[in-house]
Amino acid sequence: MKKIELEIVALSHSITQSHSYAVVLGEVNGLRRLPIVIGGFEAQAIAVALERMQPSRPLTHDLMKNFMMAFNIELHEVVINDLQEGIFFSKLVCSTQHDTVEIDSRTSDALALAIRFGCPIFTYDTILDNAGILMEADEKKKKNIAAPVTADIAPENDLHKLSLEELDALLTEVLEQEDYMRAIAIRDEIKSRKR
């Protein structure tokens, strides 16, 4: 089967499930989208990597990357290779100097590692046909795909009411709590005021 390359185009609260998030993968040079529901911690791990934030201590996926790098294990690609009863299955294609192996992985973990390693994400036509959404060509032009993928995460309706000093204090507080999802929204609010 031919592999189809995907890229992360959005990360937002899930409309269908409360306390969940959706990561939306888009077909590179194509119109199909693949929405995948993930948990809050997994969404945070993906958002931290997408935003290139540097936590004070390594998160689990950072630790995994550090471990792999220490033992000269390369992550070449992530493949979303199966869909059963609404659950996506993925594999990590890794290699050492002597061997290449495929490791079973939750899709959310595979995506978090793919971002950290900068490796491609693939799936197959059958999965896109079964779970994908086809965007209209003119709809794709209307949407700003280059917008920050975390823009829909943790909407903070009251951030605009706070002063810059209050936002700075709140940002420090949420970073200490390692709430990176809120930190991104606060940081974006601060940036928008300093333009």
Secondary structure as GFF3:
##gff-version 3
##sequence-region A 1 195
A	DSSP	beta_strand	3	13	.	.	.	ID=ss1
A	DSSP	beta_strand	20	27	.	.	.	ID=ss2
A	DSSP	beta_strand	32	39	.	.	.	ID=ss3
A	DSSP	alpha_helix	40	50	.	.	.	ID=ss4
A	DSSP	alpha_helix	60	70	.	.	.	ID=ss5
A	DSSP	beta_strand	74	84	.	.	.	ID=ss6
A	DSSP	beta_strand	87	95	.	.	.	ID=ss7
A	DSSP	beta_strand	100	106	.	.	.	ID=ss8
A	DSSP	alpha_helix	107	117	.	.	.	ID=ss9
A	DSSP	beta_strand	121	124	.	.	.	ID=ss10
A	DSSP	alpha_helix	125	131	.	.	.	ID=ss11
A	DSSP	beta_strand	133	134	.	.	.	ID=ss12
A	DSSP	alpha_helix	137	142	.	.	.	ID=ss13
A	DSSP	three_ten_helix	159	161	.	.	.	ID=ss14
A	DSSP	alpha_helix	164	176	.	.	.	ID=ss15
A	DSSP	alpha_helix	180	193	.	.	.	ID=ss16
###
